[in-house]
Amino acid sequence: PVATYFDVQAQKELMSIAIATHKNVIGKCINQIADLLVQIRAKEAVIASLKDSLEIARRSKGYADASSAYKADIWNGPDAQDDIVRDRLLQVDTAHMELTILRNQLKLLVGVDRNQQLLLDTNSVVPAINSFVLEQLSWEDCWEKSTDRYLLAQQVRLHDAGIMLAWAQYVPNISFVVNESPPNGQAQPANAETDQFLHVSLNFPLLDWGLRYRNAEQSRAKKRQSRLDEIIKRREYQQRWFMAEDQLILSRARLRQCEHALGSAEKRLKAVQISFDHGGSSMPELSRAQQAVQDARMARVNAEAAVLKNQLGWLDLSQSMQNSFLDNASGEER
């Protein structure tokens, strides 16, 4: 019964590990879905900007075809404009295919057939991510509540149960038997009433060559190794935490830079547009200014997506998002 008790305790710890691991997998899927929504949102904005660039290229081509001043121009002539239009068309087709792949990946995650329609509100992922104030989180608290720390602690508990189970092998096996067989050396008359005998047996090896002791020592060594692994994982978690924070700060700086570049491009476009309306600038100059705005917009879209992805990476590390969807995602009893 002693060995059975510790064996049952070990099985309970294994069940807790399985539940925590399962919840961790679901949490990873939640973050993957959010990441795909961010990518789909950015790709849709890129496609819209590419379509605007295509319209600009088509207007430039029409102007070059109608104007005799650009017939022999290598950079702004009809042939060059035709190449630009084809390039924009190919970019739009490529972006549409990339968007289709992202949507199919999302369908696979949520369990929808790829041939079925999936309506998405990609803008809803932005307030969901921004609702978490990451700067207010502490890495020590998040580590204590993380699944990794819980699994490492469960390993230590398993080794504790293994130590007790090894020592429990020294407890003799006790068996009880009730029968009518008299012990050796005791006679029973043939015509007398049959007696009932209780036989108690104690079974244990007198010499096991230190096998059970070695099993206990191995469990102790594994427990010490698990504690060392927990210390190492804690340090690695701290480093990953600060790296995630630095990456988010860097991506936000790049976003501010892209927003400034977009504002500058829009100012230049207004100046060129006014100059073009008064005959001071040519159509190719206006087209280049318009294209510069579109390029700046695409850069800003990608920078904003990078900020959201870095936020998601930090949320994944802290398990904040999955904890908001799952009850006790770390698996630890609270």
C-alpha contacts under 8 A as a table, 3 or more apart, distances in Angstrom:
res1	aa1	res2	aa2	distance
1	P	4	T	4.96
1	P	5	Y	6.07
2	V	5	Y	5.21
2	V	6	F	6.65
2	V	168	A	6.16
2	V	171	V	7.61
3	A	6	F	5.39
3	A	7	D	6.12
3	A	165	L	5.54
3	A	168	A	5.30
3	A	169	Q	6.68
4	T	7	D	4.97
4	T	8	V	6.12
5	Y	8	V	5.20
5	Y	9	Q	6.32
6	F	9	Q	4.92
6	F	10	A	6.21
6	F	161	A	5.87
6	F	162	G	7.78
6	F	164	M	6.76
6	F	165	L	5.65
7	D	10	A	5.10
7	D	11	Q	6.33
7	D	161	A	7.42
7	D	165	L	6.80
8	V	11	Q	5.04
8	V	12	K	6.30
9	Q	12	K	5.11
9	Q	13	E	6.42
9	Q	161	A	6.95
10	A	13	E	5.11
10	A	14	L	6.29
10	A	158	L	5.79
10	A	161	A	5.87
10	A	162	G	7.58
11	Q	14	L	4.97
11	Q	15	M	6.20
12	K	15	M	5.02
12	K	16	S	6.31
13	E	16	S	5.08
13	E	17	I	6.27
13	E	154	Q	6.53
13	E	157	R	7.40
13	E	158	L	6.56
14	L	17	I	5.02
14	L	18	A	6.23
14	L	158	L	7.85
15	M	18	A	5.06
15	M	19	I	6.28
16	S	19	I	5.16
16	S	20	A	6.15
16	S	331	G	6.96
17	I	20	A	5.15
17	I	21	T	6.03
17	I	151	L	6.26
17	I	154	Q	6.94
17	I	331	G	7.72
18	A	21	T	5.13
18	A	22	H	6.12
19	I	22	H	5.10
19	I	23	K	6.23
19	I	331	G	6.67
20	A	23	K	5.15
20	A	24	N	6.12
20	A	147	T	6.76
20	A	151	L	7.64
20	A	329	A	6.91
20	A	330	S	5.88
20	A	331	G	4.44
20	A	332	E	7.80
21	T	24	N	4.98
21	T	25	V	6.32
21	T	147	T	7.70
22	H	25	V	5.19
22	H	26	I	6.43
23	K	26	I	5.06
23	K	27	G	6.14
23	K	326	L	7.61
23	K	329	A	5.67
23	K	330	S	7.39
23	K	331	G	7.45
24	N	27	G	4.97
24	N	28	K	6.24
24	N	147	T	6.90
24	N	329	A	6.58
24	N	330	S	7.18
25	V	28	K	5.08
25	V	29	C	6.38
26	I	29	C	5.05
26	I	30	I	6.35
27	G	30	I	5.01
27	G	31	N	6.43
27	G	319	Q	7.71
27	G	321	M	7.93
27	G	322	Q	4.83
27	G	323	N	7.91
27	G	326	L	7.69
27	G	329	A	7.47
28	K	31	N	5.19
28	K	32	Q	6.16
28	K	316	D	7.44
28	K	322	Q	7.80
29	C	32	Q	4.89
29	C	33	I	6.12
29	C	109	L	7.24
30	I	33	I	5.20
30	I	34	A	6.36
30	I	321	M	7.94
30	I	322	Q	6.60
31	N	34	A	5.04
31	N	35	D	6.07
31	N	312	L	6.92
31	N	316	D	6.58
31	N	321	M	7.52
31	N	322	Q	7.46
32	Q	35	D	4.95
32	Q	36	L	6.15
33	I	36	L	5.14
33	I	37	L	6.23
33	I	106	L	6.44
33	I	109	L	7.10
34	A	37	L	5.07
34	A	38	V	6.30
34	A	125	V	6.65
34	A	312	L	7.71
35	D	38	V	5.11
35	D	39	Q	6.31
35	D	309	K	6.43
35	D	312	L	7.04
36	L	39	Q	4.99
36	L	40	I	6.01
36	L	102	L	6.61
36	L	103	R	7.90
36	L	105	Q	7.86
36	L	106	L	6.48
37	L	40	I	5.06
37	L	41	R	6.02
37	L	106	L	8.00
37	L	122	T	5.61
37	L	125	V	6.77
38	V	41	R	5.16
38	V	42	A	6.25
38	V	122	T	7.03
38	V	125	V	6.97
38	V	126	V	7.88
38	V	305	A	6.30
38	V	308	L	7.04
38	V	309	K	7.25
39	Q	42	A	5.14
39	Q	43	K	6.04
39	Q	102	L	7.52
39	Q	305	A	6.89
40	I	43	K	5.02
40	I	44	E	6.10
40	I	99	L	6.31
40	I	102	L	6.45
40	I	103	R	7.20
40	I	122	T	7.12
41	R	44	E	5.29
41	R	45	A	6.44
41	R	122	T	5.41
41	R	123	N	6.92
42	A	45	A	5.16
42	A	46	V	6.18
42	A	301	V	5.97
42	A	302	N	6.55
42	A	305	A	6.13
43	K	46	V	4.92
43	K	47	I	6.13
43	K	95	A	7.02
43	K	98	E	7.87
43	K	99	L	6.24
44	E	47	I	5.10
44	E	48	A	6.30
44	E	99	L	7.38
45	A	48	A	5.11
45	A	49	S	6.28
45	A	298	M	7.60
45	A	301	V	6.91
46	V	49	S	5.07
46	V	50	L	6.08
46	V	95	A	7.71
46	V	298	M	5.72
46	V	301	V	7.11
47	I	50	L	4.95
47	I	51	K	6.13
47	I	92	V	6.20
47	I	95	A	6.23
47	I	96	H	7.18
48	A	51	K	5.17
48	A	52	D	6.43
49	S	52	D	5.07
49	S	53	S	6.27
49	S	294	Q	5.95
49	S	297	R	7.26
49	S	298	M	6.64
50	L	53	S	4.89
50	L	54	L	6.12
50	L	88	R	6.90
50	L	91	Q	7.24
50	L	92	V	6.08
50	L	294	Q	7.63
51	K	54	L	4.89
51	K	55	E	6.35
51	K	88	R	7.87
51	K	92	V	6.83
52	D	55	E	5.14
52	D	56	I	6.33
52	D	294	Q	7.45
53	S	56	I	5.01
53	S	57	A	6.20
53	S	88	R	7.01
53	S	290	Q	7.99
53	S	291	Q	6.21
53	S	294	Q	6.55
54	L	57	A	5.06
54	L	58	R	6.17
54	L	85	V	6.26
54	L	88	R	5.40
54	L	89	L	6.84
55	E	58	R	5.03
55	E	59	R	6.19
56	I	59	R	5.20
56	I	60	S	6.22
56	I	287	S	6.40
56	I	290	Q	7.30
56	I	291	Q	7.34
57	A	60	S	5.04
57	A	61	K	6.09
57	A	81	Q	6.75
57	A	84	I	6.43
57	A	85	V	5.46
57	A	88	R	7.77
57	A	287	S	7.47
58	R	61	K	4.99
58	R	62	G	6.16
58	R	81	Q	7.83
58	R	85	V	6.23
59	R	62	G	5.08
59	R	63	Y	6.16
60	S	63	Y	5.07
60	S	64	A	6.09
60	S	81	Q	6.73
60	S	283	M	6.96
60	S	284	P	6.87
60	S	287	S	6.64
61	K	64	A	5.02
61	K	65	D	6.09
61	K	77	G	7.96
61	K	78	P	5.97
61	K	81	Q	4.98
61	K	82	D	6.39
61	K	85	V	7.77
62	G	65	D	5.11
62	G	66	A	6.18
63	Y	66	A	5.19
63	Y	67	S	5.97
63	Y	283	M	7.48
64	A	67	S	5.22
64	A	68	S	7.53
64	A	70	Y	5.83
64	A	71	K	7.13
64	A	76	N	7.07
64	A	77	G	5.76
64	A	78	P	5.38
64	A	81	Q	7.49
65	D	68	S	7.53
65	D	70	Y	7.99
65	D	71	K	7.49
65	D	77	G	7.71
65	D	78	P	5.62
67	S	70	Y	6.15
67	S	71	K	7.26
68	S	71	K	5.33
69	A	72	A	7.60
69	A	73	D	7.90
70	Y	73	D	4.93
70	Y	76	N	6.28
70	Y	77	G	4.90
70	Y	78	P	7.47
71	K	77	G	5.31
71	K	78	P	6.65
72	A	77	G	6.19
73	D	76	N	5.43
73	D	77	G	4.67
74	I	77	G	5.65
74	I	79	D	7.82
74	I	80	A	6.61
75	W	80	A	5.77
75	W	81	Q	7.99
76	N	80	A	5.89
76	N	81	Q	6.33
76	N	284	P	6.70
77	G	80	A	5.43
77	G	81	Q	6.23
78	P	81	Q	5.08
78	P	82	D	5.96
79	D	82	D	5.04
79	D	83	D	6.34
80	A	83	D	5.18
80	A	84	I	6.37
81	Q	84	I	4.98
81	Q	85	V	6.25
82	D	85	V	5.13
82	D	86	R	6.31
83	D	86	R	5.15
83	D	87	D	6.10
84	I	87	D	5.01
84	I	88	R	6.19
85	V	88	R	5.12
85	V	89	L	6.22
86	R	89	L	5.01
86	R	90	L	6.22
87	D	90	L	5.15
87	D	91	Q	6.21
88	R	91	Q	5.01
88	R	92	V	6.22
89	L	92	V	5.14
89	L	93	D	6.23
90	L	93	D	5.06
90	L	94	T	6.05
91	Q	94	T	5.09
91	Q	95	A	6.08
92	V	95	A	5.12
92	V	96	H	6.14
93	D	96	H	5.09
93	D	97	M	6.30
94	T	97	M	5.14
94	T	98	E	6.23
95	A	98	E	5.01
95	A	99	L	6.11
96	H	99	L	5.01
96	H	100	T	6.20
97	M	100	T	4.98
97	M	101	I	6.29
98	E	101	I	5.14
98	E	102	L	6.32
99	L	102	L	5.10
99	L	103	R	6.19
100	T	103	R	5.12
100	T	104	N	6.12
101	I	104	N	5.07
101	I	105	Q	6.20
102	L	105	Q	5.10
102	L	106	L	6.30
103	R	106	L	5.01
103	R	107	K	6.17
104	N	107	K	4.94
104	N	108	L	6.18
104	N	114	R	5.70
105	Q	108	L	5.09
105	Q	109	L	6.38
106	L	109	L	5.09
106	L	110	V	6.26
107	K	110	V	5.27
107	K	111	G	5.80
107	K	112	V	4.73
107	K	113	D	6.44
107	K	114	R	6.12
107	K	118	L	7.46
108	L	111	G	5.19
108	L	112	V	6.07
108	L	113	D	7.14
108	L	114	R	7.31
109	L	112	V	7.79
112	V	116	Q	6.88
112	V	118	L	7.85
113	D	116	Q	5.42
114	R	117	Q	7.73
121	D	124	S	5.76
121	D	125	V	7.93
122	T	125	V	5.88
122	T	126	V	7.96
123	N	126	V	5.77
123	N	127	P	7.86
124	S	127	P	6.05
124	S	128	A	6.56
125	V	128	A	5.02
125	V	129	I	6.17
126	V	129	I	5.31
126	V	130	N	6.09
126	V	308	L	7.57
127	P	130	N	4.92
127	P	131	S	5.78
128	A	131	S	5.40
128	A	132	F	7.69
129	I	132	F	6.11
129	I	308	L	7.33
129	I	311	Q	7.21
129	I	312	L	7.15
130	N	133	V	7.07
132	F	320	S	7.76
133	V	136	Q	5.80
133	V	137	L	7.36
134	L	137	L	5.40
134	L	314	W	7.67
134	L	315	L	7.64
137	L	141	D	7.73
137	L	142	C	7.45
138	S	141	D	5.44
138	S	142	C	6.27
139	W	142	C	5.03
139	W	143	W	5.88
139	W	238	Q	6.62
139	W	241	W	6.71
139	W	318	S	7.58
140	E	143	W	5.13
140	E	144	E	6.26
141	D	144	E	5.18
141	D	145	K	6.39
142	C	145	K	5.16
142	C	146	S	5.88
142	C	318	S	5.47
142	C	319	Q	7.65
143	W	146	S	4.98
143	W	148	D	8.00
143	W	149	R	6.54
143	W	234	R	7.23
143	W	237	Y	7.33
143	W	318	S	7.51
144	E	149	R	6.35
144	E	150	Y	7.72
145	K	149	R	7.25
145	K	150	Y	7.32
145	K	330	S	6.25
145	K	332	E	7.79
146	S	149	R	5.54
146	S	150	Y	6.39
146	S	318	S	7.20
146	S	319	Q	6.95
146	S	330	S	5.43
147	T	150	Y	4.97
147	T	151	L	6.04
147	T	329	A	7.27
147	T	330	S	4.22
147	T	331	G	6.85
148	D	151	L	5.19
148	D	152	L	6.22
148	D	330	S	7.98
149	R	152	L	5.08
149	R	153	A	6.09
149	R	230	E	6.91
149	R	233	K	7.99
149	R	234	R	7.84
150	Y	153	A	5.03
150	Y	154	Q	6.11
150	Y	330	S	6.66
150	Y	331	G	7.26
150	Y	332	E	6.51
151	L	154	Q	4.95
151	L	155	Q	6.27
152	L	155	Q	5.05
152	L	156	V	6.57
152	L	226	S	6.70
152	L	227	R	7.78
152	L	229	D	7.67
152	L	230	E	6.03
153	A	156	V	5.12
153	A	157	R	6.40
153	A	230	E	7.76
154	Q	157	R	4.92
154	Q	158	L	6.08
155	Q	158	L	4.95
155	Q	159	H	6.29
155	Q	223	K	7.62
155	Q	226	S	6.64
156	V	159	H	5.14
156	V	160	D	6.27
156	V	223	K	5.38
156	V	226	S	6.04
156	V	227	R	6.96
157	R	160	D	4.93
157	R	161	A	6.27
158	L	161	A	5.07
158	L	162	G	6.13
159	H	162	G	4.70
159	H	163	I	6.13
159	H	219	S	5.47
159	H	220	R	6.95
159	H	222	K	6.65
159	H	223	K	5.35
160	D	163	I	5.13
160	D	164	M	6.37
160	D	219	S	7.39
160	D	220	R	7.67
160	D	223	K	7.17
161	A	164	M	5.15
161	A	165	L	5.93
162	G	165	L	4.93
162	G	166	A	6.07
162	G	216	A	7.22
162	G	219	S	5.85
163	I	166	A	5.16
163	I	167	W	6.35
163	I	215	N	7.58
163	I	216	A	4.83
163	I	217	E	7.58
163	I	219	S	5.37
163	I	220	R	6.54
164	M	167	W	5.12
164	M	168	A	5.93
164	M	216	A	7.57
165	L	168	A	4.93
165	L	169	Q	6.66
166	A	169	Q	5.53
166	A	170	Y	7.87
166	A	212	R	5.76
166	A	213	Y	7.26
166	A	215	N	5.85
166	A	216	A	5.08
167	W	170	Y	5.78
167	W	171	V	7.81
167	W	212	R	6.79
167	W	213	Y	7.27
167	W	216	A	6.44
168	A	171	V	5.42
169	Q	172	P	7.43
169	Q	212	R	6.73
170	Y	204	F	7.44
170	Y	212	R	7.53
171	V	204	F	7.56
172	P	202	L	5.94
172	P	203	N	5.40
172	P	204	F	4.81
173	N	201	S	7.91
173	N	202	L	5.70
173	N	203	N	5.03
173	N	204	F	6.39
174	I	200	V	7.11
174	I	201	S	5.66
174	I	202	L	4.83
174	I	203	N	6.50
175	S	200	V	5.83
175	S	201	S	5.17
175	S	202	L	6.75
176	F	198	L	6.98
176	F	199	H	5.72
176	F	200	V	4.80
176	F	201	S	6.55
177	V	198	L	5.78
177	V	199	H	5.00
177	V	200	V	6.58
178	V	196	Q	6.87
178	V	197	F	5.60
178	V	198	L	4.57
178	V	199	H	6.20
179	N	196	Q	5.77
179	N	197	F	5.46
179	N	198	L	6.77
180	E	194	T	6.79
180	E	195	D	5.90
180	E	196	Q	4.84
180	E	197	F	5.71
181	S	196	Q	7.65
181	S	197	F	6.71
182	P	186	Q	6.15
182	P	187	A	7.32
182	P	188	Q	7.53
182	P	195	D	7.91
182	P	197	F	6.61
183	P	186	Q	5.85
188	Q	192	A	7.40
189	P	192	A	5.33
205	P	208	D	6.45
207	L	210	G	7.75
208	D	211	L	5.68
208	D	212	R	7.35
210	G	213	Y	5.19
210	G	214	R	6.07
211	L	214	R	5.18
211	L	215	N	6.28
212	R	215	N	5.02
212	R	216	A	6.34
213	Y	216	A	5.16
213	Y	217	E	6.28
214	R	217	E	4.97
214	R	218	Q	6.07
215	N	218	Q	5.10
215	N	219	S	6.30
216	A	219	S	5.16
216	A	220	R	6.29
217	E	220	R	4.95
217	E	221	A	6.21
218	Q	221	A	5.05
218	Q	222	K	6.19
219	S	222	K	5.06
219	S	223	K	6.11
220	R	223	K	5.01
220	R	224	R	6.32
221	A	224	R	5.13
221	A	225	Q	6.22
222	K	225	Q	4.95
222	K	226	S	6.11
223	K	226	S	5.05
223	K	227	R	6.32
224	R	227	R	5.14
224	R	228	L	6.27
225	Q	228	L	5.00
225	Q	229	D	6.13
226	S	229	D	4.93
226	S	230	E	6.19
227	R	230	E	5.03
227	R	231	I	6.44
228	L	231	I	5.14
228	L	232	I	6.33
229	D	232	I	5.07
229	D	233	K	5.99
230	E	233	K	5.08
230	E	234	R	6.03
231	I	234	R	5.12
231	I	235	R	6.45
232	I	235	R	5.24
232	I	236	E	6.26
233	K	236	E	4.97
233	K	237	Y	5.97
234	R	237	Y	5.03
234	R	238	Q	6.27
235	R	238	Q	5.08
235	R	239	Q	6.34
236	E	239	Q	5.09
236	E	240	R	6.15
237	Y	240	R	5.08
237	Y	241	W	6.03
238	Q	241	W	5.04
238	Q	242	F	6.43
239	Q	242	F	5.34
239	Q	243	M	6.15
240	R	243	M	4.99
240	R	244	A	6.03
241	W	244	A	5.19
241	W	245	E	6.31
241	W	314	W	7.27
241	W	317	L	7.25
242	F	245	E	4.96
242	F	246	D	6.15
243	M	246	D	5.06
243	M	247	Q	6.09
244	A	247	Q	5.12
244	A	248	L	6.22
244	A	310	N	6.99
244	A	313	G	7.03
244	A	314	W	5.69
245	E	248	L	5.22
245	E	249	I	6.32
245	E	314	W	7.32
246	D	249	I	5.12
246	D	250	L	6.13
247	Q	250	L	5.05
247	Q	251	S	6.10
247	Q	310	N	6.67
248	L	251	S	5.12
248	L	252	R	6.15
248	L	307	V	6.22
248	L	310	N	5.44
248	L	311	Q	6.57
249	I	252	R	5.20
249	I	253	A	6.28
250	L	253	A	5.08
250	L	254	R	6.30
251	S	254	R	5.01
251	S	255	L	6.16
251	S	303	A	6.82
251	S	306	A	6.31
251	S	307	V	5.30
251	S	310	N	7.63
252	R	255	L	4.94
252	R	256	R	6.30
252	R	303	A	7.88
252	R	304	E	7.95
252	R	307	V	6.01
253	A	256	R	5.16
253	A	257	Q	6.28
254	R	257	Q	4.93
254	R	258	C	6.18
254	R	303	A	6.50
255	L	258	C	5.05
255	L	259	E	6.14
255	L	300	R	6.31
255	L	303	A	5.05
255	L	304	E	6.07
255	L	307	V	7.60
256	R	259	E	5.03
256	R	260	H	6.18
257	Q	260	H	5.12
257	Q	261	A	6.21
258	C	261	A	4.93
258	C	262	L	6.06
258	C	296	A	6.76
258	C	299	A	6.37
258	C	300	R	5.12
258	C	303	A	7.18
259	E	262	L	5.04
259	E	263	G	6.20
259	E	300	R	6.20
260	H	263	G	5.11
260	H	264	S	6.21
261	A	264	S	5.09
261	A	265	A	6.11
261	A	296	A	6.39
262	L	265	A	5.04
262	L	266	E	6.15
262	L	293	V	6.27
262	L	296	A	4.93
262	L	297	R	6.23
262	L	300	R	7.49
263	G	266	E	5.15
263	G	267	K	6.26
264	S	267	K	5.11
264	S	268	R	6.28
265	A	268	R	5.12
265	A	269	L	6.13
265	A	289	A	7.18
265	A	292	A	6.26
265	A	293	V	5.22
265	A	296	A	7.16
266	E	269	L	4.97
266	E	270	K	6.28
266	E	293	V	5.95
267	K	270	K	5.21
267	K	271	A	6.40
268	R	271	A	5.07
268	R	272	V	6.13
268	R	289	A	6.84
269	L	272	V	5.08
269	L	273	Q	5.91
269	L	286	L	7.22
269	L	289	A	5.18
269	L	290	Q	6.21
269	L	293	V	7.43
270	K	273	Q	5.02
270	K	274	I	6.19
271	A	274	I	5.25
271	A	275	S	6.20
272	V	275	S	4.93
272	V	276	F	5.91
272	V	281	S	6.61
272	V	285	E	7.42
272	V	286	L	5.98
272	V	289	A	7.15
273	Q	276	F	4.99
273	Q	277	D	6.10
273	Q	286	L	6.47
274	I	277	D	5.15
274	I	278	H	6.44
275	S	278	H	5.23
275	S	279	G	6.16
275	S	280	G	4.71
275	S	281	S	5.39
276	F	279	G	4.96
276	F	280	G	5.37
276	F	281	S	4.44
276	F	282	S	6.20
276	F	283	M	7.31
276	F	286	L	7.06
277	D	280	G	7.51
277	D	281	S	7.99
278	H	281	S	7.92
279	G	282	S	7.39
281	S	285	E	6.42
281	S	286	L	7.14
282	S	285	E	5.39
282	S	286	L	6.49
283	M	286	L	5.03
283	M	287	S	6.10
284	P	287	S	4.97
284	P	288	R	6.11
285	E	288	R	5.13
285	E	289	A	6.25
286	L	289	A	5.10
286	L	290	Q	6.16
287	S	290	Q	5.02
287	S	291	Q	6.02
288	R	291	Q	5.01
288	R	292	A	6.04
289	A	292	A	5.03
289	A	293	V	6.48
290	Q	293	V	5.22
290	Q	294	Q	6.50
291	Q	294	Q	5.00
291	Q	295	D	6.12
292	A	295	D	5.08
292	A	296	A	6.11
293	V	296	A	5.06
293	V	297	R	6.13
294	Q	297	R	4.99
294	Q	298	M	6.25
295	D	298	M	5.16
295	D	299	A	6.19
296	A	299	A	5.02
296	A	300	R	6.15
297	R	300	R	5.02
297	R	301	V	6.19
298	M	301	V	4.98
298	M	302	N	6.23
299	A	302	N	5.18
299	A	303	A	6.09
300	R	303	A	4.96
300	R	304	E	6.03
301	V	304	E	5.16
301	V	305	A	6.18
302	N	305	A	5.01
302	N	306	A	6.14
303	A	306	A	4.97
303	A	307	V	6.35
304	E	307	V	5.11
304	E	308	L	6.39
305	A	308	L	5.10
305	A	309	K	6.09
306	A	309	K	5.03
306	A	310	N	6.11
307	V	310	N	5.18
307	V	311	Q	6.18
308	L	311	Q	4.97
308	L	312	L	6.15
309	K	312	L	4.93
309	K	313	G	6.16
310	N	313	G	4.92
310	N	314	W	6.26
311	Q	314	W	5.12
311	Q	315	L	6.09
312	L	315	L	4.85
312	L	316	D	5.96
313	G	316	D	5.04
313	G	317	L	6.26
314	W	317	L	5.02
314	W	318	S	6.20
315	L	318	S	5.08
315	L	319	Q	5.59
315	L	320	S	5.43
315	L	321	M	6.04
316	D	319	Q	4.87
316	D	320	S	6.96
316	D	321	M	7.05
316	D	322	Q	7.70
319	Q	322	Q	5.48
319	Q	323	N	5.99
319	Q	329	A	7.88
320	S	323	N	5.20
320	S	324	S	6.40
321	M	324	S	5.16
321	M	325	F	6.75
322	Q	325	F	5.15
322	Q	326	L	5.80
322	Q	329	A	6.69
323	N	326	L	5.05
323	N	327	D	6.43
323	N	328	N	6.29
323	N	329	A	5.38
324	S	327	D	7.56
326	L	329	A	5.48
328	N	331	G	5.68
328	N	332	E	6.90
328	N	333	E	7.79
